[in-house]
């Protein structure tokens, strides 16, 4: 069986959809449903076994001989969460517990790291996994710090084992992911979803002004990656158990917010009216003006599939989901 944590969330539910489409069976979905509509993210899925996160440890112990892999996407994913105890318990402690279980049981583990670990990008966006480099990174918020803490711990522990016969452990540094099933994330939804809603309700998009002389308004650039590409990388890792390490998952090409807004407007057949607004003081000192995944390492291990361009991904998202009566994958 395959254990997927965060299974009703954004990336997790897209992963479940693709796994079932490719014929994976005996999938165990781990998550809290809460009282919102997250259940709709997996309403189209076939037979799944559901367990809650607090049941996970006992389940793993009971079924460790049957588990083929653990794909760990469950986390506090909000970059604005301020309860650090909550972040440590959910993002750090749970991941480390899973890591040690999988390591002891020789079960492959693929877990979600984040490009938020790179902070403002002072050290670039190279996915090195040696402890010294990871210790030099300066995340801008508790979420990014917690993800980097996991990467540092696992990297340090693996380097201390001095063994060539270790089970697969892969950390994926997702950049700015967008796509279906993210509606429940509120303010943490991708800018693609936010911009679509702004165009639909007001006819215009509001973008933050730039406060750097070398960057015009709306020309702040991020690496926006289609969720389907993220899922493809995860499943490729499962199919190549000899590959381990930290890997960036992005397109490798940064795209400006202006281009994102224009691409959405084009899909909606409207004029791309853009209004530039002041950036809040609370955001200004933590704002990333540029992110771009270095894919050298991912390509070097054999992953050669192309990544979806922003115009093509936006067209899939808007035309296939947001502008339809059924927004769920």
SULSULDA-V665629 format. One record per backbone hydrogen bond with DSSP energy under -0.5 kcal/mol. NH is the residue of the N-H (numbers start at 1). CO is the residue of the C=O. If there is no record, write none. Layout:
NH|CO + NH|CO
//
This chain:
2|26 + 3|69 + 4|2 + 4|28 + 5|3 + 5|71 + 6|30 + 7|4 + 7|30 + 9|6 + 13|9 + 14|10 + 15|11 + 16|12 + 17|13 + 18|14 + 19|15 + 20|16 + 21|17 + 22|18 + 23|20 + 24|19 + 28|2 + 29|27 + 29|49 + 30|4 + 30|28 + 31|29 + 31|51 + 36|33 + 40|37 + 41|38 + 42|39 + 43|40 + 45|42 + 49|27 + 50|48 + 51|29 + 55|52 + 56|53 + 59|55 + 60|56 + 61|57 + 62|58 + 63|59 + 64|60 + 64|61 + 66|63 + 67|63 + 68|1 + 69|1 + 70|108 + 71|3 + 72|70 + 72|110 + 73|5 + 73|71 + 77|75 + 81|78 + 84|82 + 87|83 + 88|84 + 89|85 + 90|86 + 91|87 + 92|87 + 92|88 + 93|88 + 94|89 + 96|92 + 97|93 + 98|94 + 99|95 + 100|96 + 101|97 + 102|98 + 103|99 + 104|100 + 105|101 + 106|102 + 106|103 + 107|102 + 108|68 + 109|168 + 110|70 + 111|170 + 112|72 + 113|111 + 113|172 + 115|174 + 117|114 + 118|115 + 119|116 + 120|138 + 121|118 + 124|121 + 128|126 + 134|130 + 135|131 + 136|132 + 136|133 + 137|133 + 137|134 + 140|116 + 145|141 + 146|142 + 147|143 + 148|144 + 149|145 + 150|146 + 151|147 + 152|148 + 153|149 + 154|150 + 155|151 + 156|152 + 157|153 + 158|154 + 159|155 + 160|156 + 160|157 + 161|158 + 162|158 + 166|164 + 170|109 + 171|245 + 172|111 + 173|171 + 173|247 + 174|113 + 174|172 + 175|249 + 176|223 + 177|175 + 178|225 + 181|327 + 185|182 + 186|183 + 188|185 + 189|186 + 194|190 + 195|191 + 196|192 + 197|193 + 198|194 + 199|195 + 200|196 + 201|197 + 202|198 + 203|198 + 203|199 + 204|198 + 205|273 + 207|205 + 207|275 + 209|277 + 215|212 + 218|208 + 219|216 + 221|289 + 222|255 + 224|222 + 225|176 + 225|223 + 227|178 + 229|226 + 230|226 + 231|227 + 232|228 + 233|229 + 234|230 + 235|231 + 236|232 + 237|233 + 238|234 + 239|235 + 240|236 + 240|237 + 243|240 + 245|169 + 247|171 + 249|173 + 255|222 + 257|220 + 258|218 + 260|256 + 261|257 + 262|258 + 263|259 + 264|260 + 265|261 + 266|262 + 267|263 + 268|264 + 269|265 + 269|266 + 270|265 + 273|271 + 275|205 + 277|207 + 277|275 + 283|280 + 284|280 + 285|281 + 286|283 + 287|284 + 289|287 + 291|221 + 294|125 + 295|293 + 299|295 + 300|296 + 301|297 + 301|298 + 302|299 + 303|298 + 304|302 + 313|309 + 314|310 + 315|311 + 316|312 + 317|313 + 318|314 + 319|315 + 320|316 + 321|317 + 322|317 + 323|318 + 324|321 + 327|325
//
